[in-house]
Amino acid sequence: MRLTQHLFSYGTLQDEDIQKYLLTRKLKGKRDILIGYCISQKKFKGKYPIIEVSKNRLDGVKGKVFKVSYVELYEIDTFAANIFNRMEITLKSGTKEWVYTENLG
């Protein structure tokens, strides 16, 4: 079992103030792209983007992959509860990572 997890962020978690608030540290990330998704017109708290499956399979969402601990991932899950669902996706680089998508349920 891995002690750390990788999380793809396309919005909220790229904000250093959010990182410090949730995790008490600044994250370093590696750029990647989530293919087959696009940025929705909806915004979380009127500011942060939400992604959705695109009608164009060639669309992509740029973001960063952050390494976080299980405890940090739980903290982020708690923050995102009722708004986002965490799911595993494959990025353009071929790696499988976690990402938060809109909670439609």
PyMOL commands that place a pseudoatom at each C-alpha (Angstrom):
pseudoatom trace, name=CA, resn=MET, resi=1, chain=A, elem=C, hetatm=0, pos=[0.000, 0.000, 0.000]
pseudoatom trace, name=CA, resn=ARG, resi=2, chain=A, elem=C, hetatm=0, pos=[1.326, 3.446, -0.928]
pseudoatom trace, name=CA, resn=LEU, resi=3, chain=A, elem=C, hetatm=0, pos=[1.734, 5.907, 1.917]
pseudoatom trace, name=CA, resn=THR, resi=4, chain=A, elem=C, hetatm=0, pos=[1.001, 8.806, -0.421]
pseudoatom trace, name=CA, resn=GLN, resi=5, chain=A, elem=C, hetatm=0, pos=[-1.605, 9.381, -3.081]
pseudoatom trace, name=CA, resn=HIS, resi=6, chain=A, elem=C, hetatm=0, pos=[-1.530, 11.491, -6.224]
pseudoatom trace, name=CA, resn=LEU, resi=7, chain=A, elem=C, hetatm=0, pos=[-4.279, 14.004, -6.821]
pseudoatom trace, name=CA, resn=PHE, resi=8, chain=A, elem=C, hetatm=0, pos=[-4.923, 15.885, -10.078]
pseudoatom trace, name=CA, resn=SER, resi=9, chain=A, elem=C, hetatm=0, pos=[-6.072, 19.447, -9.450]
pseudoatom trace, name=CA, resn=TYR, resi=10, chain=A, elem=C, hetatm=0, pos=[-7.487, 21.715, -12.130]
pseudoatom trace, name=CA, resn=GLY, resi=11, chain=A, elem=C, hetatm=0, pos=[-8.665, 24.523, -9.857]
pseudoatom trace, name=CA, resn=THR, resi=12, chain=A, elem=C, hetatm=0, pos=[-9.362, 24.959, -6.164]
pseudoatom trace, name=CA, resn=LEU, resi=13, chain=A, elem=C, hetatm=0, pos=[-6.388, 23.050, -4.789]
pseudoatom trace, name=CA, resn=GLN, resi=14, chain=A, elem=C, hetatm=0, pos=[-3.982, 25.023, -7.000]
pseudoatom trace, name=CA, resn=ASP, resi=15, chain=A, elem=C, hetatm=0, pos=[-4.769, 28.051, -4.819]
pseudoatom trace, name=CA, resn=GLU, resi=16, chain=A, elem=C, hetatm=0, pos=[-1.959, 28.324, -2.240]
pseudoatom trace, name=CA, resn=ASP, resi=17, chain=A, elem=C, hetatm=0, pos=[-4.326, 29.856, 0.328]
pseudoatom trace, name=CA, resn=ILE, resi=18, chain=A, elem=C, hetatm=0, pos=[-6.583, 26.789, 0.054]
pseudoatom trace, name=CA, resn=GLN, resi=19, chain=A, elem=C, hetatm=0, pos=[-3.540, 24.495, 0.321]
pseudoatom trace, name=CA, resn=LYS, resi=20, chain=A, elem=C, hetatm=0, pos=[-2.372, 26.229, 3.499]
pseudoatom trace, name=CA, resn=TYR, resi=21, chain=A, elem=C, hetatm=0, pos=[-5.902, 26.267, 4.950]
pseudoatom trace, name=CA, resn=LEU, resi=22, chain=A, elem=C, hetatm=0, pos=[-6.529, 22.570, 4.326]
pseudoatom trace, name=CA, resn=LEU, resi=23, chain=A, elem=C, hetatm=0, pos=[-3.065, 21.072, 4.634]
pseudoatom trace, name=CA, resn=THR, resi=24, chain=A, elem=C, hetatm=0, pos=[-0.992, 23.727, 6.430]
pseudoatom trace, name=CA, resn=ARG, resi=25, chain=A, elem=C, hetatm=0, pos=[1.610, 23.589, 3.666]
pseudoatom trace, name=CA, resn=LYS, resi=26, chain=A, elem=C, hetatm=0, pos=[2.231, 24.638, 0.087]
pseudoatom trace, name=CA, resn=LEU, resi=27, chain=A, elem=C, hetatm=0, pos=[2.109, 21.808, -2.452]
pseudoatom trace, name=CA, resn=LYS, resi=28, chain=A, elem=C, hetatm=0, pos=[4.505, 21.248, -5.335]
pseudoatom trace, name=CA, resn=GLY, resi=29, chain=A, elem=C, hetatm=0, pos=[2.894, 19.842, -8.440]
pseudoatom trace, name=CA, resn=LYS, resi=30, chain=A, elem=C, hetatm=0, pos=[3.692, 18.360, -11.820]
pseudoatom trace, name=CA, resn=ARG, resi=31, chain=A, elem=C, hetatm=0, pos=[1.732, 19.533, -14.864]
pseudoatom trace, name=CA, resn=ASP, resi=32, chain=A, elem=C, hetatm=0, pos=[-0.524, 17.099, -16.722]
pseudoatom trace, name=CA, resn=ILE, resi=33, chain=A, elem=C, hetatm=0, pos=[-3.756, 17.061, -18.741]
pseudoatom trace, name=CA, resn=LEU, resi=34, chain=A, elem=C, hetatm=0, pos=[-7.057, 15.239, -18.240]
pseudoatom trace, name=CA, resn=ILE, resi=35, chain=A, elem=C, hetatm=0, pos=[-8.238, 14.259, -21.720]
pseudoatom trace, name=CA, resn=GLY, resi=36, chain=A, elem=C, hetatm=0, pos=[-11.951, 14.014, -22.574]
pseudoatom trace, name=CA, resn=TYR, resi=37, chain=A, elem=C, hetatm=0, pos=[-13.059, 16.617, -20.027]
pseudoatom trace, name=CA, resn=CYS, resi=38, chain=A, elem=C, hetatm=0, pos=[-13.693, 20.355, -20.138]
pseudoatom trace, name=CA, resn=ILE, resi=39, chain=A, elem=C, hetatm=0, pos=[-14.283, 23.157, -17.657]
pseudoatom trace, name=CA, resn=SER, resi=40, chain=A, elem=C, hetatm=0, pos=[-17.980, 23.561, -16.841]
pseudoatom trace, name=CA, resn=GLN, resi=41, chain=A, elem=C, hetatm=0, pos=[-19.764, 26.914, -16.855]
pseudoatom trace, name=CA, resn=LYS, resi=42, chain=A, elem=C, hetatm=0, pos=[-20.597, 26.216, -13.175]
pseudoatom trace, name=CA, resn=LYS, resi=43, chain=A, elem=C, hetatm=0, pos=[-18.219, 27.463, -10.487]
pseudoatom trace, name=CA, resn=PHE, resi=44, chain=A, elem=C, hetatm=0, pos=[-17.704, 26.251, -6.911]
pseudoatom trace, name=CA, resn=LYS, resi=45, chain=A, elem=C, hetatm=0, pos=[-18.361, 29.215, -4.565]
pseudoatom trace, name=CA, resn=GLY, resi=46, chain=A, elem=C, hetatm=0, pos=[-18.622, 31.348, -7.699]
pseudoatom trace, name=CA, resn=LYS, resi=47, chain=A, elem=C, hetatm=0, pos=[-14.853, 31.218, -8.136]
pseudoatom trace, name=CA, resn=TYR, resi=48, chain=A, elem=C, hetatm=0, pos=[-13.389, 27.757, -8.621]
pseudoatom trace, name=CA, resn=PRO, resi=49, chain=A, elem=C, hetatm=0, pos=[-13.895, 25.608, -11.734]
pseudoatom trace, name=CA, resn=ILE, resi=50, chain=A, elem=C, hetatm=0, pos=[-15.749, 22.329, -12.001]
pseudoatom trace, name=CA, resn=ILE, resi=51, chain=A, elem=C, hetatm=0, pos=[-15.022, 19.807, -14.755]
pseudoatom trace, name=CA, resn=GLU, resi=52, chain=A, elem=C, hetatm=0, pos=[-17.412, 17.728, -16.795]
pseudoatom trace, name=CA, resn=VAL, resi=53, chain=A, elem=C, hetatm=0, pos=[-17.129, 15.082, -19.473]
pseudoatom trace, name=CA, resn=SER, resi=54, chain=A, elem=C, hetatm=0, pos=[-16.722, 16.815, -22.823]
pseudoatom trace, name=CA, resn=LYS, resi=55, chain=A, elem=C, hetatm=0, pos=[-18.692, 16.092, -25.967]
pseudoatom trace, name=CA, resn=ASN, resi=56, chain=A, elem=C, hetatm=0, pos=[-15.344, 16.300, -27.781]
pseudoatom trace, name=CA, resn=ARG, resi=57, chain=A, elem=C, hetatm=0, pos=[-13.052, 13.410, -26.808]
pseudoatom trace, name=CA, resn=LEU, resi=58, chain=A, elem=C, hetatm=0, pos=[-10.017, 15.525, -27.762]
pseudoatom trace, name=CA, resn=ASP, resi=59, chain=A, elem=C, hetatm=0, pos=[-10.744, 18.260, -25.198]
pseudoatom trace, name=CA, resn=GLY, resi=60, chain=A, elem=C, hetatm=0, pos=[-8.506, 18.408, -22.168]
pseudoatom trace, name=CA, resn=VAL, resi=61, chain=A, elem=C, hetatm=0, pos=[-8.224, 20.136, -18.823]
pseudoatom trace, name=CA, resn=LYS, resi=62, chain=A, elem=C, hetatm=0, pos=[-4.791, 21.359, -17.751]
pseudoatom trace, name=CA, resn=GLY, resi=63, chain=A, elem=C, hetatm=0, pos=[-3.814, 20.973, -14.132]
pseudoatom trace, name=CA, resn=LYS, resi=64, chain=A, elem=C, hetatm=0, pos=[-1.222, 19.727, -11.686]
pseudoatom trace, name=CA, resn=VAL, resi=65, chain=A, elem=C, hetatm=0, pos=[-0.648, 16.429, -9.925]
pseudoatom trace, name=CA, resn=PHE, resi=66, chain=A, elem=C, hetatm=0, pos=[0.108, 16.781, -6.221]
pseudoatom trace, name=CA, resn=LYS, resi=67, chain=A, elem=C, hetatm=0, pos=[1.495, 14.134, -3.883]
pseudoatom trace, name=CA, resn=VAL, resi=68, chain=A, elem=C, hetatm=0, pos=[-0.518, 14.050, -0.645]
pseudoatom trace, name=CA, resn=SER, resi=69, chain=A, elem=C, hetatm=0, pos=[-0.698, 11.746, 2.356]
pseudoatom trace, name=CA, resn=TYR, resi=70, chain=A, elem=C, hetatm=0, pos=[-3.764, 9.659, 3.183]
pseudoatom trace, name=CA, resn=VAL, resi=71, chain=A, elem=C, hetatm=0, pos=[-4.504, 12.048, 6.052]
pseudoatom trace, name=CA, resn=GLU, resi=72, chain=A, elem=C, hetatm=0, pos=[-4.310, 15.036, 3.694]
pseudoatom trace, name=CA, resn=LEU, resi=73, chain=A, elem=C, hetatm=0, pos=[-6.521, 13.280, 1.148]
pseudoatom trace, name=CA, resn=TYR, resi=74, chain=A, elem=C, hetatm=0, pos=[-9.079, 12.708, 3.920]
pseudoatom trace, name=CA, resn=GLU, resi=75, chain=A, elem=C, hetatm=0, pos=[-8.917, 16.423, 4.838]
pseudoatom trace, name=CA, resn=ILE, resi=76, chain=A, elem=C, hetatm=0, pos=[-9.537, 17.352, 1.206]
pseudoatom trace, name=CA, resn=ASP, resi=77, chain=A, elem=C, hetatm=0, pos=[-12.392, 14.812, 0.995]
pseudoatom trace, name=CA, resn=THR, resi=78, chain=A, elem=C, hetatm=0, pos=[-13.974, 16.423, 4.055]
pseudoatom trace, name=CA, resn=PHE, resi=79, chain=A, elem=C, hetatm=0, pos=[-13.660, 19.898, 2.511]
pseudoatom trace, name=CA, resn=ALA, resi=80, chain=A, elem=C, hetatm=0, pos=[-15.131, 18.660, -0.797]
pseudoatom trace, name=CA, resn=ALA, resi=81, chain=A, elem=C, hetatm=0, pos=[-17.980, 16.625, 0.741]
pseudoatom trace, name=CA, resn=ASN, resi=82, chain=A, elem=C, hetatm=0, pos=[-21.437, 17.170, -0.775]
pseudoatom trace, name=CA, resn=ILE, resi=83, chain=A, elem=C, hetatm=0, pos=[-19.925, 19.185, -3.631]
pseudoatom trace, name=CA, resn=PHE, resi=84, chain=A, elem=C, hetatm=0, pos=[-17.450, 16.837, -5.293]
pseudoatom trace, name=CA, resn=ASN, resi=85, chain=A, elem=C, hetatm=0, pos=[-16.917, 13.127, -5.791]
pseudoatom trace, name=CA, resn=ARG, resi=86, chain=A, elem=C, hetatm=0, pos=[-13.391, 11.758, -5.867]
pseudoatom trace, name=CA, resn=MET, resi=87, chain=A, elem=C, hetatm=0, pos=[-12.710, 9.299, -8.674]
pseudoatom trace, name=CA, resn=GLU, resi=88, chain=A, elem=C, hetatm=0, pos=[-9.689, 7.701, -10.279]
pseudoatom trace, name=CA, resn=ILE, resi=89, chain=A, elem=C, hetatm=0, pos=[-8.811, 8.846, -13.798]
pseudoatom trace, name=CA, resn=THR, resi=90, chain=A, elem=C, hetatm=0, pos=[-6.016, 8.324, -16.320]
pseudoatom trace, name=CA, resn=LEU, resi=91, chain=A, elem=C, hetatm=0, pos=[-4.133, 11.434, -17.389]
pseudoatom trace, name=CA, resn=LYS, resi=92, chain=A, elem=C, hetatm=0, pos=[-2.460, 12.211, -20.712]
pseudoatom trace, name=CA, resn=SER, resi=93, chain=A, elem=C, hetatm=0, pos=[0.852, 11.055, -19.209]
pseudoatom trace, name=CA, resn=GLY, resi=94, chain=A, elem=C, hetatm=0, pos=[-0.725, 7.612, -18.705]
pseudoatom trace, name=CA, resn=THR, resi=95, chain=A, elem=C, hetatm=0, pos=[-0.683, 7.770, -14.903]
pseudoatom trace, name=CA, resn=LYS, resi=96, chain=A, elem=C, hetatm=0, pos=[-3.766, 6.995, -12.813]
pseudoatom trace, name=CA, resn=GLU, resi=97, chain=A, elem=C, hetatm=0, pos=[-4.582, 9.677, -10.267]
pseudoatom trace, name=CA, resn=TRP, resi=98, chain=A, elem=C, hetatm=0, pos=[-7.472, 10.924, -8.134]
pseudoatom trace, name=CA, resn=VAL, resi=99, chain=A, elem=C, hetatm=0, pos=[-9.586, 13.867, -9.287]
pseudoatom trace, name=CA, resn=TYR, resi=100, chain=A, elem=C, hetatm=0, pos=[-12.665, 15.604, -7.899]
pseudoatom trace, name=CA, resn=THR, resi=101, chain=A, elem=C, hetatm=0, pos=[-15.704, 15.892, -10.161]
pseudoatom trace, name=CA, resn=GLU, resi=102, chain=A, elem=C, hetatm=0, pos=[-19.085, 17.425, -9.473]
pseudoatom trace, name=CA, resn=ASN, resi=103, chain=A, elem=C, hetatm=0, pos=[-21.348, 15.462, -7.145]
pseudoatom trace, name=CA, resn=LEU, resi=104, chain=A, elem=C, hetatm=0, pos=[-24.467, 14.944, -9.248]
pseudoatom trace, name=CA, resn=GLY, resi=105, chain=A, elem=C, hetatm=0, pos=[-26.233, 12.742, -6.717]
for i in range(1, 105): cmd.bond("trace and resi %d" % i, "trace and resi %d" % (i + 1))
show_as sticks, trace
zoom trace
